[in-house]
Amino acid sequence: MDAIERPGSAQERTVGRILTAAARLFAARGLAGVGLREITAEAGVNLAAVNYHFGSKERLLEALFLRRARPITEERLRLLALCREAPGRPPMLEQLLEAFLRPAFSLGLEAGVDGATFGRLRARLSVESEDLYRRILSQAFNASTRAFLDAVAAALPDLPRAEVEWRFHFMLGTMIYTMADSGRIQSVGDGLCRPGEVETALARLVPFLCAGFRAPPT
């Protein structure tokens, strides 16, 4: 990625096409099921371009996550700094969860990857390439996620830390599945649940998760 020139340059556009193609293919068939030649064909570039910018599928995947994560983590931390107890504002927990979730649904498209594709990619990699996925995810998201985990724990002082971490874990799973928008609920419901509508999803997701965090400890 060091060779990328100013935004909008030919190199930047090439990198963007490679990342977009790789995300679609990895999300559909996983890391092991996709070769570099298939990615280059999908992106309309030659194999030398992928080798020059990335060198391997693993480094390509790492670049994809980091490029999408950067705007999300920056916005999360910006919103976290704005959370405070004050008259007329929502309770602190609602502010924190909104600040954590909204950027994941609405930002990061600079990598050329929509939220549904990224959600499916994360879901697939979490079971297919667990060690690689953990390493890449740690590099991309750990610092900001830890800040929110600590803030949620501070907002729920009567909840044991272990319970906070379990519930944060459940929130991450719910977030990823909702982002993936697999179509499962549409296939069995009456079309009233549309996870792809960001504002509609967040308006329901935040209260649902807050109720879970506030439930009595098991």
N, C-alpha and C positions, 0 to 999 in steps of 0.2 A: 504493500500500500504506500510505501515511501515515494514511489515513482509518480504518484498522482499529482497532476499539475492543478492549476487554478480551477475552481468549479466551472463546469460548462465546457472544459477543454475536451479534445478528442479522447484523451486517456480516461478522463472522468466518465464520459459517456460509455466507453467500452467497459469499464469496471461496473457501472450501473447495470448494463445489460447482462453481464456475467452473473452478478449477484441476484438479479431478478429471476433469471432462468434457473439458477441453482436452487433458489428458495422454492420455486414451484415444483421442481423435480424431486428435491429432497423431501418436501412435505408430502408428495404423492407416494414415493416409493422408498424413502429412507436413504441414509448415506450409502449403505452397502449396495443398494439396488440401482445406483446411478454412476455412470462413468464420466470422466472428464470430457471425452469426445462427444458424448450426448449433450453435455452442458454447452459446449462450444457450438454445436449445431443449433441448439435451441436459442442461443444468444446471437447467432450470426457472426461469430468471431472465429479466429483460428486457434488451434491448440497452443501455439506459442504465446498468445496473449494471456491465457490462463496461467501457464507456467511462469510467465514473466511477473505477473502481478501477485500470484498466490503460491504457486509451486506444488500444491497438493489439495485434495478435497478437504482435508482437515483444516488447513489454513484458510481455505475459501469459506468454510463454514464459520470459522472463528471470526473472520472479517465481516461476514454477514451479520452475525450477532452483535458485534461491537458497533457496527455502523448503525444498526437499528436501535441499539440500546442507548447510545449517547444522548440523543434528544429526549428520550424518555426519562433517563436518570436525572438529567439536568432540570427538566421541568418538575419532576417529583420533588427534588430538593428545594427548588424555588417555592413550590406550593407548601411544602412542609414548613418553611421559614415563615409563611404567612398564617399558619394555624395558631389560633390563640383563643383563650376564653374571654368573651366580651359580651355585653348585653346585645341582643338581637342577632347573634351569630349562632349557628348550629352547635350542638354539643361537640366537644373535642374529638370524640371517637368518630363521629360522622365526618368531620373535617379531615381527619387523618385518612380514613378509607377512601374518601372522594379524591384526595390529593394523590394517593397511591395508585388508584385504579384508572382515573381518567387519562393520564398520559399514555398508558399502555394501549388503550382503545383508540386514541385519536392522534398519536404522534408516531414518529419513527418511519414514516413513509419515504424519507429521504433514501432509504435503502431499496426502494422500489418494491416493498413487500407489504401487502395489506395485512390488517390484523388477523383476518381469518386464516390466511396462508401461514402467517407466523405462528398462530396458535396451533395449527395442525402440525407444523414443523416441530414445535416444542414438545407436543404430545408424543409424536412418533419417536423423536430422539431420546426422550426420557426413558423409554423402554428398550430401544434398539441399541443405543450407544451410551450406556449409563455413565461410564467413567469420563468419556470425552465430553458428554453433555454437561456433567457437573463441573468440569474444569472450565469450559467455555462460559457457562452460566455464572459461575463464581466470578470470573474476570469481568463479565459484563454488568452484573447487577448486585453483587454482594454488598458493596459499600452503602448504596442507597437503601437496599432492602433492610439491612441491619439497623440503619437509622430509624426507619419506620417501625421495625419490630420493637425497638427500645421505646419509641414514642407511644406506641399502643400500650405497652406494658405500663408506662407511666400514667396513661389515661385510665387504666384499670388496676389501681393499686391493690385492690382486694383479691385479684385473680392471681393464683400461683403462676410463676413464670412458665412452668411446664404446660399449663393450660393455655397460656397466651401463645406459645409456640405451636401447639397442636392446632389451635384455631387459625393462626396465621397460615399454617400448612393447608388447611381446608380452604382458606380464602384463595391461596395461590392456585389450587386445583380448580376451583370454581371459575376463577378469572380465565385460566387457560382454556377450559372447556367452552366457556361462553364466547371467548374470542374465536375459537376454532369454528363455531357455528356449523356443526356437522350435519345439520338438517334432521337430526333424530327426533326432536320434539315436533317439528313440522310434519313429520311422517305419521305421528300418532295423535296429534292434536287437531284443533280446528283452525289453525293459522293465526291464533291470537297471540302467540309468543314468537317474537321476531328478534332473535339475539343480534342480528346484524345492524339493527337500529341503535346506534351508540347511546343517544340520550335516553331512549326508552329503557335500554338495558341497565344503564347506570342508575336511573331513577328507581329501579326495583332492586338492583343488586346491593346498593349501599345499605338501605334499611334491613334487607334480609341478613346481610353479613353482620351488621351491628347487633341485631337480635341474637345471633349466634355467639358473638363475643361476650354479650352481657348475660348469657344463660348461666345458671348456677353451676359451679364446678361439679364434675362427675365424681 
